[in-house]
Amino acid sequence: MSSPILMRSLSSVARERQALLRKIYAPFARLDDKSPEYMVLARSGKVWEDFFRPADSEKQGYMRMQRECSKTLQCIDDIRQSMKRPASLLSKQLVPEYALQSVQMEDNRLGVQDSYEIHDFLTKNFFRSVDLASLSLRDLAGHSLPEVTGLSPTADKSQVNELRNHIVASQWIAETATQHPGTAGLDETDVKHLSALTMKDLGRGDYFPYGWGEKV
């Protein structure tokens, strides 16, 4: 069956189109097409906007949709609100997994459970008694750390200590990062102390299994 639009004569369609265009662009008809006012109106887009009213929420159906979907929209708002976390809190929650990924790059064989167990132990026995946010990396690198090798008795002790060190370093970064917005946060000296912290209680052959080579 032919479409209704095809059944109408082309001249009829053309007339209707011309009438619609005249209606839309009627404001131009009142102006001289060489006048400054004409050019300002043409560049403003006001004629198109006044006719189609894209910002009219009621006309475009947005308000009707909001009323009909109010329960769904409220659920979405509730979920969004529950997902909001301060940056400082979110970074602290990521410490165990971030530290684990860091040491796994160096062929550390410990897993997620080990990392969370060590982090929990450090939280109870170190982080709660030491104000990391006010501690410099130099002081932290020289600070004695809790013994944690007993938490994973079958694991390589050097790998347990390595993971502990990275957890402490990551926790320090999470605690202090928000103190230096818009900056790198660490200078060259800090990086040196951070490296010393991550190698704390590791022997020469523990951190780099192939040895450091002969003294030069």
C-alpha positions as CSV (number, residue, x, y, z in Angstrom):
1,M,0.0,0.0,0.0
2,S,1.3,3.4,-0.9
3,S,2.4,5.8,1.9
4,P,-0.1,8.7,2.5
5,I,2.7,11.1,1.7
6,L,3.2,9.5,-1.8
7,M,-0.5,9.7,-2.5
8,R,-0.5,13.5,-2.2
9,S,0.5,15.6,-5.1
10,L,4.0,17.0,-5.1
11,S,2.5,20.5,-5.5
12,S,0.5,20.1,-2.4
13,V,3.5,19.0,-0.4
14,A,5.5,21.9,-1.8
15,R,2.8,24.4,-0.8
16,E,2.6,23.1,2.7
17,R,6.4,23.2,3.0
18,Q,6.4,26.8,1.8
19,A,3.7,27.7,4.3
20,L,5.6,26.2,7.2
21,L,8.8,27.9,6.2
22,R,7.0,31.3,6.0
23,K,5.6,30.7,9.4
24,I,9.0,29.8,10.9
25,Y,10.9,32.7,9.3
26,A,8.2,35.3,9.6
27,P,10.4,37.6,11.8
28,F,12.7,38.0,8.8
29,A,9.9,39.3,6.6
30,R,9.6,42.4,8.7
31,L,13.2,43.4,8.3
32,D,15.4,44.6,5.4
33,D,17.6,41.7,4.3
34,K,20.6,44.1,4.1
35,S,20.0,45.7,7.5
36,P,22.2,45.0,10.6
37,E,19.2,43.8,12.5
38,Y,18.6,41.2,9.8
39,M,22.1,39.9,10.1
40,V,22.0,39.9,13.9
41,L,18.8,37.9,13.9
42,A,20.2,35.4,11.3
43,R,23.3,34.8,13.4
44,S,21.5,34.4,16.7
45,G,19.5,31.3,15.9
46,K,16.6,32.9,17.8
47,V,14.0,32.3,15.0
48,W,14.6,28.5,15.0
49,E,14.8,28.4,18.8
50,D,11.5,30.3,19.3
51,F,9.7,28.0,16.9
52,F,11.0,24.6,18.0
53,R,11.6,25.5,21.7
54,P,14.2,22.8,22.4
55,A,14.6,24.0,26.0
56,D,10.9,23.8,26.8
57,S,10.9,20.6,28.9
58,E,7.1,20.4,29.0
59,K,6.7,20.7,25.2
60,Q,9.5,18.2,24.5
61,G,8.0,15.7,26.9
62,Y,10.8,15.7,29.5
63,M,8.5,16.7,32.3
64,R,6.0,14.0,31.4
65,M,8.7,11.4,31.3
66,Q,10.0,12.6,34.7
67,R,6.5,12.2,36.2
68,E,6.0,8.8,34.7
69,C,9.4,7.5,35.7
70,S,9.7,9.2,39.0
71,K,10.2,5.9,41.0
72,T,13.0,4.7,38.6
73,L,14.7,8.1,38.7
74,Q,14.6,8.1,42.5
75,C,16.2,4.7,42.6
76,I,19.0,6.0,40.3
77,D,19.5,9.0,42.6
78,D,19.7,6.7,45.6
79,I,22.3,4.5,43.9
80,R,24.4,7.6,42.9
81,Q,24.3,8.9,46.4
82,S,25.5,5.6,47.8
83,M,28.4,5.5,45.4
84,K,29.8,8.8,46.5
85,R,33.0,8.4,48.4
86,P,35.5,11.0,49.5
87,A,38.7,10.7,47.4
88,S,40.7,10.1,50.6
89,L,38.4,7.2,51.7
90,L,38.4,5.6,48.3
91,S,42.2,5.7,48.0
92,K,42.5,4.0,51.4
93,Q,40.1,1.3,50.4
94,L,42.3,0.5,47.3
95,V,45.5,0.2,49.2
96,P,45.7,-3.7,49.6
97,E,45.0,-4.3,45.9
98,Y,47.2,-1.5,44.6
99,A,50.1,-2.6,46.8
100,L,49.6,-6.2,45.6
101,Q,49.7,-5.2,42.0
102,S,52.9,-3.2,42.6
103,V,54.8,-6.2,44.1
104,Q,53.3,-8.7,41.6
105,M,55.1,-6.8,38.9
106,E,58.3,-7.9,40.6
107,D,57.2,-11.6,40.6
108,N,55.9,-11.6,44.1
109,R,53.7,-14.7,44.4
110,L,51.4,-13.6,47.3
111,G,47.7,-13.2,46.6
112,V,44.7,-10.9,47.4
113,Q,43.9,-12.7,50.6
114,D,47.5,-12.3,51.9
115,S,47.4,-8.6,51.0
116,Y,44.1,-8.0,52.9
117,E,45.3,-10.0,55.9
118,I,48.5,-8.0,56.1
119,H,46.7,-4.7,55.7
120,D,44.2,-5.6,58.4
121,F,47.0,-6.5,60.8
122,L,48.9,-3.3,60.0
123,T,45.7,-1.3,60.5
124,K,45.3,-2.7,64.0
125,N,48.9,-2.8,65.0
126,F,50.5,0.2,63.2
127,F,48.3,2.6,61.3
128,R,46.1,3.3,64.3
129,S,49.0,4.2,66.5
130,V,51.1,6.2,64.0
131,D,49.9,9.4,62.4
132,L,51.0,8.7,58.8
133,A,49.5,12.0,57.5
134,S,52.0,14.0,59.6
135,L,55.0,11.7,59.2
136,S,57.6,12.5,56.6
137,L,58.8,9.7,54.2
138,R,62.3,10.0,55.7
139,D,60.9,9.3,59.2
140,L,58.6,6.6,57.9
141,A,61.5,4.8,56.1
142,G,63.5,4.8,59.4
143,H,60.5,3.6,61.5
144,S,60.5,0.0,62.6
145,L,57.6,-2.0,61.1
146,P,55.6,-4.8,62.6
147,E,56.6,-8.4,62.0
148,V,54.1,-9.9,59.6
149,T,55.8,-13.0,58.2
150,G,53.8,-15.2,60.6
151,L,50.6,-14.3,58.8
152,S,51.7,-16.3,55.8
153,P,53.9,-19.0,57.3
154,T,54.3,-21.0,54.1
155,A,55.2,-18.0,52.0
156,D,58.6,-16.7,51.2
157,K,59.4,-14.3,54.1
158,S,61.1,-11.7,51.8
159,Q,57.9,-11.6,49.7
160,V,55.8,-11.1,52.8
161,N,58.0,-8.2,53.9
162,E,58.0,-6.7,50.4
163,L,54.2,-6.7,50.3
164,R,54.1,-5.2,53.8
165,N,56.4,-2.5,52.8
166,H,54.4,-1.6,49.7
167,I,51.2,-1.6,51.8
168,V,52.7,0.9,54.2
169,A,54.0,3.0,51.4
170,S,50.6,3.0,49.6
171,Q,48.8,3.8,52.9
172,W,51.1,6.8,53.4
173,I,50.4,8.0,49.9
174,A,46.6,7.6,50.5
175,E,46.8,9.5,53.8
176,T,48.9,12.4,52.4
177,A,47.8,12.7,48.8
178,T,45.0,15.1,49.5
179,Q,47.3,17.5,51.3
180,H,49.0,18.5,48.0
181,P,46.3,19.0,45.4
182,G,47.5,20.1,41.9
183,T,51.1,19.1,42.6
184,A,53.3,16.1,42.0
185,G,53.3,15.6,45.8
186,L,56.8,14.0,45.9
187,D,60.2,15.4,45.1
188,E,63.4,13.5,44.3
189,T,64.3,13.1,48.0
190,D,60.9,11.7,48.8
191,V,61.2,9.2,46.0
192,K,64.5,8.0,47.4
193,H,63.0,7.5,50.9
194,L,60.0,5.8,49.4
195,S,62.3,3.4,47.6
196,A,64.2,2.7,50.9
197,L,60.9,2.0,52.6
198,T,59.8,-0.5,49.9
199,M,63.1,-2.4,50.4
200,K,63.0,-2.4,54.2
201,D,64.1,-5.7,55.8
202,L,65.0,-7.2,52.5
203,G,68.4,-8.8,51.9
204,R,70.5,-8.1,48.8
205,G,69.3,-11.3,47.1
206,D,65.7,-10.9,48.3
207,Y,64.7,-7.9,46.5
208,F,66.6,-8.7,43.3
209,P,67.1,-12.5,43.0
210,Y,70.1,-12.3,40.7
211,G,72.2,-10.3,43.1
212,W,73.5,-6.8,42.9
213,G,76.9,-7.9,41.4
214,E,80.3,-7.1,42.7
215,K,81.1,-3.8,44.6
216,V,82.3,-1.2,42.2
